[in-house]
Amino acid sequence: MNIEIEKMNKSHLEEIKENLETEFDNFWNYNILKEELSSSNSKYIVAISKGEVIGFAGIKFALDQADIMNIVTRKDHRNKGVGTLLLNELISICKEFKANSIFLEVNEDNKPAIKLYEKVGFESVGIRKNYYQGKNGIVMTYSVDKNNTKKNKEKMKNL
């Protein structure tokens, strides 16, 4: 499957508007994504195959830290490496913007996502109780500069 990754724009958002909640799950709604696209601190990308958006991902920057806001693959394209491509591109964007660390929260029941994050080097550093409608969120971090892993864990302890 030939997949291209590009910067998300409003036309991509309009393309997925009608099936955002049914084909991509109920992560974020259209209005929140539209607001995120206009934020100077956020960067969003899309995965495109055969001219259609099959996935998207976003990240938000604050100082030298980045937070992954979402990585979503269209239901009919899951387990085909789309999420991995999007995640690797987000990591590249973080390197470009000189972020030292990346954080995310993932639903404790989302085993495929946890496996993906661990595969690329994310580590669990904490739990957010009842973060996902009664389910715990696992807080994970990735050190863009692997020498900073201990420093990132210390940052989390001090939050």
Phi, psi and omega in degrees: 000129179270118182236131176249142176251128178223165175294133180287138175230179184296329179292326174296316180297318179296324180298320183265357185308310186291332182241020182303312185278333182271320184264340183243007185076172184265061180280294180226150179270173183304314184295321178294316179296321179298317178295318179299320180298331181271355180280132179289344180269354183249146175229128179236144180230161177232151171257129183237132175225130181053038176079005181242146174287121179245359178184160175209161181207152180219154181219147179237135182257141172218111184056238182261017183240149177233145177239123175286123182273321178192154169222116187227131176245138177302141187307321183280003178236015180285156180063031178236013177091003181294315180299321178297316178299315180296316180298315179298324177292321176299319178297319177298320178297320179297321177296317180299322181267011174062033174286141178273328184216156179235136177238157174202163170240138179226139178301132182302337179273352183272073184299319179299319180293317179301316179298317178299310182298317179295322181300323181269357173116008175287148179235143176287133180231358180176178181231137170253110183296134176053035183287328182245082176043057178093348178258147179285149173256133176269125177272128180233153178225154178226129178269114179299320172257106186306339178289346183263008184303313180297320180297321179296319178296321177296319177303316181296321181294330184271358181284000000 
